[in-house]
Amino acid sequence: MTAFPKPSTSKKGGVMGPKLTEEDFLEISDKIGEAMEHNNEVEITVFHQKRIEKISGVITSADSQTGFLQLSANHDSVRININNIVGVD
């Protein structure tokens, strides 16, 4: 009887998200806090479903318990997972 190796269970060809440093996280946090304090419009870059997306709007709330940021963009309400944020401008 010939033994065959088990097929790999890892996903091949998947797009890896950007790796952020602690400094990146602090910068993102500072920019979000400043935008909320002054009610400024921001452009948030998120990595979602293996692609980068940019969302512009005004941050209406941030909930650290649920891990979501609420953004008002063009009279629509958008929820963003905080863990998916890779940049704030």
C-alpha positions as CSV (number, residue, x, y, z in Angstrom):
1,M,0.0,0.0,0.0
2,T,1.4,3.4,-1.0
3,A,1.1,6.3,1.4
4,F,0.0,9.7,-0.1
5,P,0.5,13.0,1.8
6,K,-2.5,14.8,2.9
7,P,-3.5,17.8,0.9
8,S,-2.6,21.2,2.4
9,T,-5.4,22.9,4.2
10,S,-3.9,26.4,3.9
11,K,-5.4,28.8,1.4
12,K,-3.0,29.4,-1.4
13,G,-3.0,32.6,-3.4
14,G,-4.7,34.6,-0.7
15,V,-3.9,38.3,-0.5
16,M,-2.3,39.2,2.8
17,G,-3.3,42.4,4.5
18,P,-0.8,45.1,5.3
19,K,1.3,44.6,8.4
20,L,1.0,47.6,10.8
21,T,3.5,48.5,13.4
22,E,2.6,49.8,16.9
23,E,3.6,53.3,15.6
24,D,1.0,52.9,12.8
25,F,-1.7,52.0,15.3
26,L,-0.9,55.0,17.4
27,E,-1.0,57.3,14.4
28,I,-4.4,55.9,13.3
29,S,-5.8,56.3,16.8
30,D,-4.6,59.9,17.1
31,K,-6.1,60.9,13.7
32,I,-9.4,59.2,14.6
33,G,-9.5,61.0,18.0
34,E,-8.7,64.4,16.4
35,A,-11.3,63.9,13.7
36,M,-14.0,63.0,16.2
37,E,-13.0,66.0,18.5
38,H,-13.2,68.5,15.7
39,N,-15.9,66.8,13.6
40,N,-13.6,66.7,10.6
41,E,-14.2,64.7,7.4
42,V,-11.6,61.9,7.1
43,E,-10.7,59.3,4.5
44,I,-10.3,55.9,6.0
45,T,-8.4,53.1,4.2
46,V,-9.6,49.6,5.1
47,F,-8.5,46.1,4.1
48,H,-11.7,44.1,3.6
49,Q,-12.4,41.0,1.7
50,K,-8.8,40.8,0.3
51,R,-8.8,44.3,-1.1
52,I,-8.1,47.9,-0.1
53,E,-11.0,50.3,0.0
54,K,-11.2,54.0,0.9
55,I,-14.2,55.5,2.6
56,S,-14.7,59.2,3.2
57,G,-17.0,60.8,5.8
58,V,-17.4,62.2,9.3
59,I,-16.9,59.8,12.3
60,T,-20.1,59.8,14.3
61,S,-19.1,57.3,17.0
62,A,-16.4,54.8,18.0
63,D,-17.1,51.8,20.2
64,S,-14.1,50.0,21.6
65,Q,-16.2,47.2,23.1
66,T,-17.7,46.1,19.8
67,G,-14.7,47.2,17.8
68,F,-16.7,49.3,15.3
69,L,-16.4,52.9,14.0
70,Q,-19.6,54.6,12.8
71,L,-19.1,56.9,9.8
72,S,-21.5,59.3,8.1
73,A,-20.8,59.3,4.4
74,N,-23.0,61.0,1.8
75,H,-26.1,60.8,4.1
76,D,-25.4,57.0,4.6
77,S,-24.2,55.4,7.8
78,V,-21.3,53.1,7.4
79,R,-19.9,50.7,10.1
80,I,-16.2,49.9,9.9
81,N,-14.4,47.2,11.9
82,I,-11.6,48.9,13.7
83,N,-9.3,45.9,13.0
84,N,-9.6,46.4,9.3
85,I,-8.4,50.0,9.3
86,V,-4.9,50.4,7.7
87,G,-4.8,54.2,7.3
88,V,-6.5,57.5,8.1
89,D,-6.1,60.8,6.1
